[in-house]
Amino acid sequence: MAPGISVTPGDEVVDAESFVNEMAAEKLQPSNENSRCIILEIFAGSARLSKACRKLGFEAVAVDQTKDRSEQFPIFQIDVTDSRSLNDLESFIDVEKDAILHAHFAPSCGTASRARGRPIPGEHPKAGPQPLRSEVFPDGLPDLSCRDQERVDKANSSYSATVCLIKKLIGHGISVSIENPKNSFFWKYSDVARLLESFGTQHFSIFHHCMHGGKRDKQTAWWSWNPRDAEQDMFQSLALQCDGNHKHEPWRPYKDAHGRTVFPTSEEAAYPQLLCDRVACILKDEALRCGFVFSEDLRQQILEVPNVASRQLFTTQPKGQKLRPLVSEYGKYVALLASTANDSEVQSFLQKLPKGAKVCHRVLFPGGVARDDMERKYEEVFQTESWRNGEPCEILQVGIPREPADFIRDAVRKGHPRDIIAQVPQEIRIVVQSMLDGDISGRFKSRAAFLKKWLKRSLELKNEEQSLHQKLPPPLAAHS
């Protein structure tokens, strides 16, 4: 069991293995017939995670009740506490189940926060938000005001909907994860506690946000379950505790320019960008393990997904990332060994590379790695100044853009995108080629042989054909 996380025994405890066997009667491996791979982010908020996944080639779907907090990413507006909206989301999952790789949930912890009730320096003890739950009453304190009870009921409905959706997703063989503060009462809510009792708490990754690009030492719990490989914790590499080698922003509430009290917890609601990038890379590795395909250029995409963009290529090329570039962006990749919490060194390294170089993939190693092992795996290996053998680190794959001459040479060799898409089957190509280059007498002989073959066959089947027609019912026989 994860430290600091406990579950409340309840009724209707379901064995996880039995649940998966019953609900996922068909194969657990996702289908990659059309190479679509969807990441579903529910309670998306800023949608930074969805945006990071899209950059890696995923089809990301962000779901939230409102789009107000979204950082320029489309939000599928769904209120999971509304039964009709919840049914719409469930229908989407049922339709796209073969393409969905993973679903992540980040339910609001506003009513479940233990920070409620903490005194604000210089203010009356009752001036700040007051507790709405407790260890004894994780579903809500008794005798709450009407307004507070309404807030708790709304949150409880969203928590129960989360459990319902998670069971459906696991039943379809889709991996899931939930994020909330480590000490949140969310984990003790009755439906959530029963879910954890059913599927176990061994797949909890506890980490400090400051180790993933955050400003403060916020402790987060990240629970996951992967029915494709129930023994492994997909996100175990995230479990990084603060190493004490950096400064933190204070947790003390402060007054803004308008005299309003600002709680730092609100500033920590959106995931740090570095955390989103790392999670996206973990999901990319899982997608590749499951057989999903991510094309580097348009030619690969056309081969893997027939008719992916015929209409656009023959008219105007669309905006966005639906189509891959004709020529792959990077000419080579190098590996960089970096400490886990010093992203500034990574940025300094990138500035020394050709313009356009960027981090394409990340893999965390909480237990560290040996440089010799990495040099056997990668062609070129660099390291940041603070990296040390055997200490927690991250291996970054950095893409180096092609040289202009190399880019133009490859573009000329591949031709116009329309030439890639405007292709005919091999059989038709052979016929067209023979019409253009073959001699006329040979073509006549081939046609005569073809007609002779099938005329002979029709004579062989004549008696059987007449016998069949005689056995047909009168209405059919009259038209035969």
N, C-alpha and C positions, 0 to 999 in steps of 0.2 A: 504494500500500500504506500502511496506517495506520502512523504512527510507533511504533516499538517492537514491531510485530507482524510476525512472519515465518512462513512456512509451509515445511514440509518436503516436497519433491517425493516422490511415491510412485507406486506402480503404480495402475492402474485410474482414471486421471484422466479424468473425464467432462466434456465441454463442457456448460456450463450451459444454453445455448439448446437444444441437442439433447435434453438431459434433459427440459426442460420440454415440448418439442414431443412427445416420446414418451410421457411420463407423463400429461400433461394434454391428452388428445385432444379433450376437450370444452371448452366455453367456460371462460375463466378468471374471468369476472365472477361473483360470488356471486348466488344467487337470493334475491329478497326477497319471494317470494309471501306469506309469512306474517309478514314484518317481523321475524323472529328474527335476532339478530346475536350470535354467540358469540365471546367471547375465552377462549382456552384458556391457562392458566398452569401450566406443568409445572415441578416442583421449586419449588412455590409458597411454602413456608416460612410466613412470617407472613400471606401472601395479601393484603397491603396493595394490591398492584396489582389483584387481582381485585375487591377491595372498591371501589377508586376507579373501576374500569370499570362496576361495577354501579350506582354513583351516577349515572353518565351515561346510564343506560338500556340498557346491554349485558346480555346473559345471560352471566355470567362463570362459568367452571368451573375450579376450582383443584385441581391434582393434586399429591400428594406421598405419600411413603412413610408419613409419620406426621402426625397432626394436632396434635401437642404444641405446635408453635410458632405455630399459627394464632391470629390475633387476632379471635376471634368470627366466623369465616367457615367455612362447610362445606367440608370437604376430601374429595375423591374419592381414597381411599387406594389407591395403586397403587405397587408396587415394580417399576420398569422393568427391573431386573436379573433378574426372574423371568419366564420365557418366557410362562407362562399369563397373568400380569397384563399383560404387554406386549401380548399378543394382544387382551385385553379393551380396552385403550386404543386399539389400532389399529382394532378393530371400531367403537368409538364414533366415531372420526374418519371412518371410511368411511360410517357412517350419517348423521352430521351435517355432512358435507363442504360442503353447499350453504349451511349457516347459519354455519359457522365463518369468521370474517374473518381472525383472526390467532392465532398460537400463540407464546408466549414461553417460553424455557427459561433457567433459572438453575442449572446443575449445581453441585454442591458443589465447592469448590476446596480443601478441607481437605488432601488429599494432594498437591495441585499448587501449594501456596503457597510462594513464595520466602522468606516470613518464617520458615519452618522452619529451624532451625539458627542463627538470630541469637541471640547471647548475651544472657542476661537480666542486667541490672546487679545486681551483688552475688551472683550465683548461679554455680555451676560451669558451664563452657562446654557441658557435655552435659546440663544440667538441663532445658532446654526441649525442645520437639518437634524431632526431627532430620529432615533432608531425606530425602525418599522418591523424588525424581526429580531430574533434572539436564538441562542442555542436550543432553548426549550421550545420556542415557537418559530421555527424556520419558515413556516408557511405564512407567517404574519402574526404580530402581537394582538392579543385580544383588546377590545375596547378602543380601537383606533377611531379617529374622527372619520366622518363620511368621506372627506376628500382623500385622506391617507388610505382608507380601506379600498377606495376605488383604484388608487395607484397600485396597491399591492395585488388586488384582484387582476388588474390588467397585466402586471408582470407575471403573475402565476399562470395566466392563460398562455402567455408567450413561452414560458418554461415548459408547460405541458405540451404545447404544439411542437416545441423543439424535440422532446422525447418521441412524440408520435412520428415526426419526420425522420428522425434518426433510425427508428425501427424499420420504417419503410425502405430507406436507403440501404441499410444493411441487408434487408431481405432481397434487394435487387443486386447484391454483391458489390455495393459501392462503399468505399471507405469514407469515414466521417471523422470530424474533430470538433471539439468545443473548447472555447477559451473564456476564462473568467479570472479575476484576481484570486490568488491562492486562498485567501481567508474569506472569500465571499460566502454569504449564506446561500447563494445559488446552489452550491454543491450539496447542501443539506435539505433543499426543498424536496418534498416527499417523492414526487415523480422522478426527479433527477437521481435521488438516492437509490431508488429501486432500480433505475437503469444501471447505475454503477454496481449495485449488488449483483445484477444479472450478468453484466459483461466484464466485471472486474475492474480494479483500479491499478493494475500493474502497468498500464500504458499512460501514466501521467508524466509529463515533462514539466518540471518546475524550473523557472529561470527568472533572472532579473532583466528588466528592460534595458538597463544601461549596458548590458553585454551584447545587445542587438541594436545599438544605435539610439536608445532612449536617453532622455536627459536625467531621469531619476531612477532610484533603485527599487522600482515597483516590482513586486513578486507576482508572477503570473503562473497559473496552472493551465496546462494544455493537454486535455484528454483526447485520446483517439482510439479508433477501432478499425482494423482493416480486415474484412472477411476474406480477402484474397490471400492473406498471410497473417492469421490471427495470432501467431506466436511472436511476431516482430512488432516493436514500437516504431512506427515510421518516423516519428518526430523526436526520437530520443537524443539526437545530436543537438537539439535546441537547449538542453538542460545545462545551461551555463550559469554559475553563481558569480556574483560581483567579485572581481579580483582585487578591488581596492586601489587600483592604479590610475584612477581618474576621479574627477570631481563630479558631484551631483547637484542639480538644481534643488533648492529647498522645498519642503512640503508645506511650509507655513503659508496659510491663506494671506492674501494681500488685497489692498484696495486699488481699483483701477482709477483712470482719470476722472470717472464720473462718481467716484465714492462708493461704488458697488464692491462687495466682497467677492473675490475670485478664489475658487478652490483649485489648487494644482491638479487634483484628481481629474478634473474635466480636461486639462491639457494633455493628460496621458491616455485619453480615450482612444484616439487614433493610433494605429500601430506605427512604430518607427519604420521608415522606408527600408532600412537594412534588414529588419525582421521579415518584412514582406518579400524581399528579394531572396532571402534564405529559404523561406517556406516554399516559394515558387520553384526554386531549384530542387528541393526535396520532392515536390510533386512531379517535376519533370523526370527525375530519375525513376520514380515509380511508374510513370506513364511509359517510359522506354522499356522498363522491365515487363510491362504488361503487353507489349507489342504495338503500342501506338507509334505512329510515324510522324516525324517533324521534318518537313522538307527544307533544304537550305536554299534552293533556287527554283525557278519556275519550271524547268524541265523535270526535276524530280516530282514536283507537285502535280504536273500534268500526268505523269506516268502512274502516280499513286492514286490520284483522284480524277478519273476520266470526266470530261465535260465540266471541270471545276470553274472555268471562266470563259467558255467559248464566246458567249454573248458580249462580255465586256471587252475581250481582246479584239473582236471584230468591229467594235464601235469606239468607245472611249474607255481607257483604263480607270477603274474605280479608285476612290480614296480608301485609306485604311490599310490593314494588313491582311486582307483576305487572300491576296495574291503575293507570292514570294517574288523577289527581284529576279530578273533574267540571269544576272551574273551574281554569284554568291559574294557577300560583302567582304569577307575576310580571306586573306591569302594564307595565313597561318595562325596558329594559336601557341601561346606560351603559358607556363604554369607559374603561379606566384604563391609562395608560402607566407602567410601573414598571421599575426596574432589576432585573437578573436575580437578584441575591443579597441583596436587602433585603426579605424578606417581612414584616418588622415594620412597614414603611411601609404595606404593603397592609392589614394588620390595623388599623392606625390609621385608614386611609381608611374601612374597612367600619364602624368604630364610629361614624363621623359620619353614616352613612346610617340610614334607618328600620330598626327591628328586623326581623330575618329576611333582610336583604340578604346575598347571598353570591356568591362567584365561580362562574360557571356554565361558563366556558370560558377556556382559556389558549392563547396562541400565542407561541412564542419567536422572536426575531429576533436571532441572533448578530451580524448586521451592522448592527443598529440600524434606525430608521425616522425619517421626518420627520413632525413634528406636523401640518403642513399636509395631508399625504397621509391621515392618520388622520381629520382633521376632515371631509374629503370623503367618507369611508367610513362614519363613525358620526355619529349625531345629536348626542350629547353626549360630549365627550372631556375627561378629567381627567388629571392627572399627579402622580406622587409627587415629593417634594422632590429626590431624588437622580437622577431621570431626566434624561438629556441627549440632544439631537438627535444621531443617528448612532451612538450608543454601544449596545452589546448591551443588549437590553431585552426586555420581555414585555408583550403586550397582553392585558389581562384583560377579559372581558365579565362585568359584574356585574348580577345580576338584582335589581330593586327590587320588593318585594312590593306587591300591589294595596292600595289604600285599602279599609278595611272596607266602605264604602258601595258602592264599585265591585264588590267581591267578591260582596256580597249581591245586587246588581242583576243580575249575570251569572248567579249561581246560580239566581235566580228565573226568569230568561229561559230557562235550559236545562232546568229542571224536575228531577224525580227521576231518578236513574240508570236505574230500571226503565222509565221512559218512553222512554229512548234505545234500550235493548236490545229492548223489546217492540214491534217494528215488523214489518210484513208487506210482501211484494213489491208494487210499484206496481200490477200487474195486479189482484191481489186487492183492493187498496184501492179501485180504481175500481168493482169489482163491489159491494163492501160499500156504497160511497157511493150507488150507483144504487139498491140495495135500500132504503136509508134515505130518500133524497130524490126518486127518480124516480117517475113516475106509473105506475099498474098497467097501463093499456092499452099504454103504450110497452114495458113489460117483457114482456107477452104477445106483442106483435108481434115483438120481438127473439128470443124463444124459438121462435116459429113459423118465422121466417126461418132460424134456425140448423138446425132439424130438417128443413126443406124442402131446404136446401142439401145435407145429407149423405144424405138419402133419394134425391135425384136422383143423387148420385154413386154410391150403391150399385147403382142400376139400370144405370148406365153401365158398371159393372165386373162385372155379373152373369155375362155370357158368359165373360169372361176368368177369373173365379173358378172356374166350372164346369170349364173346360178345364184349369186348373192342378190341380184335385182329381183329375181323371181320370188325370193323369200321375204321381200320387203312388204309392209302393209300397203294396201291399194293407194292411199293418198301419196305415200312416198314413191311408190313404184311408178305412178303416173308422171312424176316430175323427174325421174331418173333417166 
